[in-house]
Amino acid sequence: MAALLRPVGAASVILDDALGRVAAIDIVARLNAPPFPVAAMDGYALRWSDAGAPLPCTGAIKAGDTVGARLSPGTCLRIFTGAPIPSGADTVVIQELTEQVDGRIVLLPGAEPYRHIRTAGSNFETGQSIVRAGRRLNARDIGLLASSGHLHARVYSRPRVAVLSMGDELSDSLSPGGGAQIIDANRPTLKALVRAWGGIPIDLGIVRDDPDTLARILSTVDVDLLVTSGGASVGDFDFMGQTLAGLGFKAAFHKVQMRPAKATLFGTLGSLPILGLPGNACAATIAALIFLKPAIALLGGAGRQDAVREWAVLGSAIAAVGPRTTFLRGRLDREAGGCLSFTALPSQDNAMLSGLAGADAVVVRPPSAPAARTGDSVEIVRFDTVAGF
């Protein structure tokens, strides 16, 4: 997939619109922070060489005061956090380590030299790289960009991802006398995941089992990625594969060694990448986690970002699996020692969205993995670590 998916473009956006976007360039600071030496604590600014005697306090400096105050030898100045350090001062002694004696400031034991001054540029300097290209911007990054003088950020555009479902049996709502209808859950699920993973979902609706209609849509859609569900298997009315082939589709793969979602396909029709997912709701959703998430990340400039895997122990035994990578849905608990415990759901039916909605994770079993016992370590993908899942 990575060889066929490239970032879709870049734009400059205001910081209010930059959250969750991916930096398209290295962004550098436009100023020093702090721009001049400032006090890190409330206290007294002084020369450490004068610290051995009581010092008269000749004034006060607060945050926002004009830079350029001078400290006369043998004196100190009251200073507050964020205030500019007066020229000549090399130390701020915090107020808790001072006391007044006969109107002069005396330093108490524990006062240390050359402390509590933030030097100019100690946070970052002009021209220093503060956000690397390819980083997905979070709220902390937005604050850093603002503090370094940026009102805008150059970010990759959000990929436009069209979603359609195939099947005469599908409907968006039940209507009286409508025959054998099934509510389409795949489009709402996939559109939500596209949005959560950084794309712009475009709803192409339900396409009936008619190759001519499908061919017209496939030939005219103008997006960065088309995601379909249903019609990609080998049934008499599964027209996706043959229709794509007739239009010149170049398949990178068609059918994958995983369970569920064996019928997944991916390739290009001209310059349009197409990801075909199974029609069964659970299979389509698991396939989206494995294929759609990294596809959107690649198109959005973040590089390939697969779902993070981690380890858990089995809360109950699981059977051996066949020749395909197998994803079993289940619940997580915390053991007494703090480690995660995974228990597979009793039903792994690919059409049972209620089970998927009630699961916390999937266990990932490699091809031909043997049966595993309670307490064995297994690899899992936690749903709470995947945005929107």
Secondary structure as a PSIPRED ss2 file (coil, helix, strand):
# PSIPRED VFORMAT (PSIPRED V4.0)

   1 M C   1.000  0.000  0.000
   2 A H   0.000  1.000  0.000
   3 A H   0.000  1.000  0.000
   4 L H   0.000  1.000  0.000
   5 L C   1.000  0.000  0.000
   6 R C   1.000  0.000  0.000
   7 P C   1.000  0.000  0.000
   8 V C   1.000  0.000  0.000
   9 G C   1.000  0.000  0.000
  10 A E   0.000  0.000  1.000
  11 A E   0.000  0.000  1.000
  12 S E   0.000  0.000  1.000
  13 V E   0.000  0.000  1.000
  14 I E   0.000  0.000  1.000
  15 L H   0.000  1.000  0.000
  16 D H   0.000  1.000  0.000
  17 D H   0.000  1.000  0.000
  18 A C   1.000  0.000  0.000
  19 L C   1.000  0.000  0.000
  20 G C   1.000  0.000  0.000
  21 R C   1.000  0.000  0.000
  22 V E   0.000  0.000  1.000
  23 A E   0.000  0.000  1.000
  24 A C   1.000  0.000  0.000
  25 I C   1.000  0.000  0.000
  26 D C   1.000  0.000  0.000
  27 I E   0.000  0.000  1.000
  28 V E   0.000  0.000  1.000
  29 A C   1.000  0.000  0.000
  30 R C   1.000  0.000  0.000
  31 L C   1.000  0.000  0.000
  32 N C   1.000  0.000  0.000
  33 A E   0.000  0.000  1.000
  34 P C   1.000  0.000  0.000
  35 P C   1.000  0.000  0.000
  36 F C   1.000  0.000  0.000
  37 P C   1.000  0.000  0.000
  38 V E   0.000  0.000  1.000
  39 A E   0.000  0.000  1.000
  40 A C   1.000  0.000  0.000
  41 M C   1.000  0.000  0.000
  42 D C   1.000  0.000  0.000
  43 G E   0.000  0.000  1.000
  44 Y E   0.000  0.000  1.000
  45 A E   0.000  0.000  1.000
  46 L E   0.000  0.000  1.000
  47 R C   1.000  0.000  0.000
  48 W H   0.000  1.000  0.000
  49 S H   0.000  1.000  0.000
  50 D H   0.000  1.000  0.000
  51 A C   1.000  0.000  0.000
  52 G C   1.000  0.000  0.000
  53 A C   1.000  0.000  0.000
  54 P C   1.000  0.000  0.000
  55 L E   0.000  0.000  1.000
  56 P E   0.000  0.000  1.000
  57 C E   0.000  0.000  1.000
  58 T E   0.000  0.000  1.000
  59 G E   0.000  0.000  1.000
  60 A E   0.000  0.000  1.000
  61 I E   0.000  0.000  1.000
  62 K C   1.000  0.000  0.000
  63 A C   1.000  0.000  0.000
  64 G C   1.000  0.000  0.000
  65 D C   1.000  0.000  0.000
  66 T C   1.000  0.000  0.000
  67 V C   1.000  0.000  0.000
  68 G C   1.000  0.000  0.000
  69 A C   1.000  0.000  0.000
  70 R E   0.000  0.000  1.000
  71 L C   1.000  0.000  0.000
  72 S C   1.000  0.000  0.000
  73 P C   1.000  0.000  0.000
  74 G C   1.000  0.000  0.000
  75 T C   1.000  0.000  0.000
  76 C E   0.000  0.000  1.000
  77 L E   0.000  0.000  1.000
  78 R E   0.000  0.000  1.000
  79 I E   0.000  0.000  1.000
  80 F C   1.000  0.000  0.000
  81 T C   1.000  0.000  0.000
  82 G C   1.000  0.000  0.000
  83 A C   1.000  0.000  0.000
  84 P E   0.000  0.000  1.000
  85 I C   1.000  0.000  0.000
  86 P C   1.000  0.000  0.000
  87 S E   0.000  0.000  1.000
  88 G C   1.000  0.000  0.000
  89 A C   1.000  0.000  0.000
  90 D C   1.000  0.000  0.000
  91 T E   0.000  0.000  1.000
  92 V E   0.000  0.000  1.000
  93 V E   0.000  0.000  1.000
  94 I E   0.000  0.000  1.000
  95 Q H   0.000  1.000  0.000
  96 E H   0.000  1.000  0.000
  97 L H   0.000  1.000  0.000
  98 T E   0.000  0.000  1.000
  99 E E   0.000  0.000  1.000
 100 Q E   0.000  0.000  1.000
 101 V E   0.000  0.000  1.000
 102 D C   1.000  0.000  0.000
 103 G C   1.000  0.000  0.000
 104 R E   0.000  0.000  1.000
 105 I E   0.000  0.000  1.000
 106 V E   0.000  0.000  1.000
 107 L E   0.000  0.000  1.000
 108 L C   1.000  0.000  0.000
 109 P C   1.000  0.000  0.000
 110 G C   1.000  0.000  0.000
 111 A C   1.000  0.000  0.000
 112 E C   1.000  0.000  0.000
 113 P C   1.000  0.000  0.000
 114 Y C   1.000  0.000  0.000
 115 R C   1.000  0.000  0.000
 116 H C   1.000  0.000  0.000
 117 I E   0.000  0.000  1.000
 118 R E   0.000  0.000  1.000
 119 T C   1.000  0.000  0.000
 120 A C   1.000  0.000  0.000
 121 G C   1.000  0.000  0.000
 122 S C   1.000  0.000  0.000
 123 N C   1.000  0.000  0.000
 124 F E   0.000  0.000  1.000
 125 E C   1.000  0.000  0.000
 126 T C   1.000  0.000  0.000
 127 G C   1.000  0.000  0.000
 128 Q C   1.000  0.000  0.000
 129 S E   0.000  0.000  1.000
 130 I E   0.000  0.000  1.000
 131 V E   0.000  0.000  1.000
 132 R C   1.000  0.000  0.000
 133 A C   1.000  0.000  0.000
 134 G C   1.000  0.000  0.000
 135 R C   1.000  0.000  0.000
 136 R E   0.000  0.000  1.000
 137 L C   1.000  0.000  0.000
 138 N C   1.000  0.000  0.000
 139 A H   0.000  1.000  0.000
 140 R H   0.000  1.000  0.000
 141 D H   0.000  1.000  0.000
 142 I H   0.000  1.000  0.000
 143 G H   0.000  1.000  0.000
 144 L H   0.000  1.000  0.000
 145 L H   0.000  1.000  0.000
 146 A H   0.000  1.000  0.000
 147 S H   0.000  1.000  0.000
 148 S C   1.000  0.000  0.000
 149 G C   1.000  0.000  0.000
 150 H C   1.000  0.000  0.000
 151 L C   1.000  0.000  0.000
 152 H E   0.000  0.000  1.000
 153 A E   0.000  0.000  1.000
 154 R E   0.000  0.000  1.000
 155 V E   0.000  0.000  1.000
 156 Y E   0.000  0.000  1.000
 157 S C   1.000  0.000  0.000
 158 R C   1.000  0.000  0.000
 159 P C   1.000  0.000  0.000
 160 R E   0.000  0.000  1.000
 161 V E   0.000  0.000  1.000
 162 A E   0.000  0.000  1.000
 163 V E   0.000  0.000  1.000
 164 L E   0.000  0.000  1.000
 165 S E   0.000  0.000  1.000
 166 M E   0.000  0.000  1.000
 167 G C   1.000  0.000  0.000
 168 D C   1.000  0.000  0.000
 169 E C   1.000  0.000  0.000
 170 L E   0.000  0.000  1.000
 171 S E   0.000  0.000  1.000
 172 D C   1.000  0.000  0.000
 173 S C   1.000  0.000  0.000
 174 L C   1.000  0.000  0.000
 175 S C   1.000  0.000  0.000
 176 P C   1.000  0.000  0.000
 177 G C   1.000  0.000  0.000
 178 G C   1.000  0.000  0.000
 179 G C   1.000  0.000  0.000
 180 A C   1.000  0.000  0.000
 181 Q C   1.000  0.000  0.000
 182 I E   0.000  0.000  1.000
 183 I E   0.000  0.000  1.000
 184 D C   1.000  0.000  0.000
 185 A C   1.000  0.000  0.000
 186 N H   0.000  1.000  0.000
 187 R H   0.000  1.000  0.000
 188 P H   0.000  1.000  0.000
 189 T H   0.000  1.000  0.000
 190 L H   0.000  1.000  0.000
 191 K H   0.000  1.000  0.000
 192 A H   0.000  1.000  0.000
 193 L H   0.000  1.000  0.000
 194 V H   0.000  1.000  0.000
 195 R H   0.000  1.000  0.000
 196 A H   0.000  1.000  0.000
 197 W C   1.000  0.000  0.000
 198 G C   1.000  0.000  0.000
 199 G C   1.000  0.000  0.000
 200 I E   0.000  0.000  1.000
 201 P E   0.000  0.000  1.000
 202 I E   0.000  0.000  1.000
 203 D E   0.000  0.000  1.000
 204 L E   0.000  0.000  1.000
 205 G E   0.000  0.000  1.000
 206 I E   0.000  0.000  1.000
 207 V E   0.000  0.000  1.000
 208 R C   1.000  0.000  0.000
 209 D C   1.000  0.000  0.000
 210 D C   1.000  0.000  0.000
 211 P H   0.000  1.000  0.000
 212 D H   0.000  1.000  0.000
 213 T H   0.000  1.000  0.000
 214 L H   0.000  1.000  0.000
 215 A H   0.000  1.000  0.000
 216 R H   0.000  1.000  0.000
 217 I H   0.000  1.000  0.000
 218 L H   0.000  1.000  0.000
 219 S H   0.000  1.000  0.000
 220 T H   0.000  1.000  0.000
 221 V C   1.000  0.000  0.000
 222 D C   1.000  0.000  0.000
 223 V C   1.000  0.000  0.000
 224 D C   1.000  0.000  0.000
 225 L E   0.000  0.000  1.000
 226 L E   0.000  0.000  1.000
 227 V E   0.000  0.000  1.000
 228 T E   0.000  0.000  1.000
 229 S E   0.000  0.000  1.000
 230 G C   1.000  0.000  0.000
 231 G C   1.000  0.000  0.000
 232 A C   1.000  0.000  0.000
 233 S C   1.000  0.000  0.000
 234 V C   1.000  0.000  0.000
 235 G C   1.000  0.000  0.000
 236 D C   1.000  0.000  0.000
 237 F C   1.000  0.000  0.000
 238 D C   1.000  0.000  0.000
 239 F C   1.000  0.000  0.000
 240 M H   0.000  1.000  0.000
 241 G H   0.000  1.000  0.000
 242 Q H   0.000  1.000  0.000
 243 T H   0.000  1.000  0.000
 244 L H   0.000  1.000  0.000
 245 A H   0.000  1.000  0.000
 246 G H   0.000  1.000  0.000
 247 L H   0.000  1.000  0.000
 248 G C   1.000  0.000  0.000
 249 F C   1.000  0.000  0.000
 250 K E   0.000  0.000  1.000
 251 A E   0.000  0.000  1.000
 252 A E   0.000  0.000  1.000
 253 F E   0.000  0.000  1.000
 254 H E   0.000  0.000  1.000
 255 K C   1.000  0.000  0.000
 256 V C   1.000  0.000  0.000
 257 Q C   1.000  0.000  0.000
 258 M E   0.000  0.000  1.000
 259 R E   0.000  0.000  1.000
 260 P C   1.000  0.000  0.000
 261 A C   1.000  0.000  0.000
 262 K C   1.000  0.000  0.000
 263 A C   1.000  0.000  0.000
 264 T C   1.000  0.000  0.000
 265 L E   0.000  0.000  1.000
 266 F E   0.000  0.000  1.000
 267 G E   0.000  0.000  1.000
 268 T E   0.000  0.000  1.000
 269 L E   0.000  0.000  1.000
 270 G C   1.000  0.000  0.000
 271 S C   1.000  0.000  0.000
 272 L E   0.000  0.000  1.000
 273 P E   0.000  0.000  1.000
 274 I E   0.000  0.000  1.000
 275 L E   0.000  0.000  1.000
 276 G E   0.000  0.000  1.000
 277 L E   0.000  0.000  1.000
 278 P C   1.000  0.000  0.000
 279 G C   1.000  0.000  0.000
 280 N C   1.000  0.000  0.000
 281 A H   0.000  1.000  0.000
 282 C H   0.000  1.000  0.000
 283 A H   0.000  1.000  0.000
 284 A H   0.000  1.000  0.000
 285 T H   0.000  1.000  0.000
 286 I H   0.000  1.000  0.000
 287 A H   0.000  1.000  0.000
 288 A H   0.000  1.000  0.000
 289 L H   0.000  1.000  0.000
 290 I H   0.000  1.000  0.000
 291 F H   0.000  1.000  0.000
 292 L H   0.000  1.000  0.000
 293 K H   0.000  1.000  0.000
 294 P H   0.000  1.000  0.000
 295 A H   0.000  1.000  0.000
 296 I H   0.000  1.000  0.000
 297 A H   0.000  1.000  0.000
 298 L H   0.000  1.000  0.000
 299 L H   0.000  1.000  0.000
 300 G C   1.000  0.000  0.000
 301 G C   1.000  0.000  0.000
 302 A C   1.000  0.000  0.000
 303 G C   1.000  0.000  0.000
 304 R C   1.000  0.000  0.000
 305 Q C   1.000  0.000  0.000
 306 D C   1.000  0.000  0.000
 307 A C   1.000  0.000  0.000
 308 V C   1.000  0.000  0.000
 309 R C   1.000  0.000  0.000
 310 E E   0.000  0.000  1.000
 311 W E   0.000  0.000  1.000
 312 A E   0.000  0.000  1.000
 313 V E   0.000  0.000  1.000
 314 L E   0.000  0.000  1.000
 315 G C   1.000  0.000  0.000
 316 S C   1.000  0.000  0.000
 317 A C   1.000  0.000  0.000
 318 I E   0.000  0.000  1.000
 319 A C   1.000  0.000  0.000
 320 A C   1.000  0.000  0.000
 321 V C   1.000  0.000  0.000
 322 G C   1.000  0.000  0.000
 323 P C   1.000  0.000  0.000
 324 R C   1.000  0.000  0.000
 325 T E   0.000  0.000  1.000
 326 T E   0.000  0.000  1.000
 327 F E   0.000  0.000  1.000
 328 L E   0.000  0.000  1.000
 329 R E   0.000  0.000  1.000
 330 G E   0.000  0.000  1.000
 331 R E   0.000  0.000  1.000
 332 L E   0.000  0.000  1.000
 333 D E   0.000  0.000  1.000
 334 R E   0.000  0.000  1.000
 335 E C   1.000  0.000  0.000
 336 A C   1.000  0.000  0.000
 337 G C   1.000  0.000  0.000
 338 G C   1.000  0.000  0.000
 339 C C   1.000  0.000  0.000
 340 L E   0.000  0.000  1.000
 341 S E   0.000  0.000  1.000
 342 F E   0.000  0.000  1.000
 343 T E   0.000  0.000  1.000
 344 A E   0.000  0.000  1.000
 345 L C   1.000  0.000  0.000
 346 P C   1.000  0.000  0.000
 347 S C   1.000  0.000  0.000
 348 Q C   1.000  0.000  0.000
 349 D C   1.000  0.000  0.000
 350 N C   1.000  0.000  0.000
 351 A C   1.000  0.000  0.000
 352 M C   1.000  0.000  0.000
 353 L H   0.000  1.000  0.000
 354 S H   0.000  1.000  0.000
 355 G H   0.000  1.000  0.000
 356 L H   0.000  1.000  0.000
 357 A H   0.000  1.000  0.000
 358 G C   1.000  0.000  0.000
 359 A C   1.000  0.000  0.000
 360 D C   1.000  0.000  0.000
 361 A E   0.000  0.000  1.000
 362 V E   0.000  0.000  1.000
 363 V E   0.000  0.000  1.000
 364 V E   0.000  0.000  1.000
 365 R E   0.000  0.000  1.000
 366 P C   1.000  0.000  0.000
 367 P C   1.000  0.000  0.000
 368 S C   1.000  0.000  0.000
 369 A C   1.000  0.000  0.000
 370 P C   1.000  0.000  0.000
 371 A C   1.000  0.000  0.000
 372 A E   0.000  0.000  1.000
 373 R C   1.000  0.000  0.000
 374 T C   1.000  0.000  0.000
 375 G C   1.000  0.000  0.000
 376 D C   1.000  0.000  0.000
 377 S E   0.000  0.000  1.000
 378 V E   0.000  0.000  1.000
 379 E E   0.000  0.000  1.000
 380 I E   0.000  0.000  1.000
 381 V E   0.000  0.000  1.000
 382 R E   0.000  0.000  1.000
 383 F H   0.000  1.000  0.000
 384 D H   0.000  1.000  0.000
 385 T H   0.000  1.000  0.000
 386 V C   1.000  0.000  0.000
 387 A C   1.000  0.000  0.000
 388 G C   1.000  0.000  0.000
 389 F C   1.000  0.000  0.000
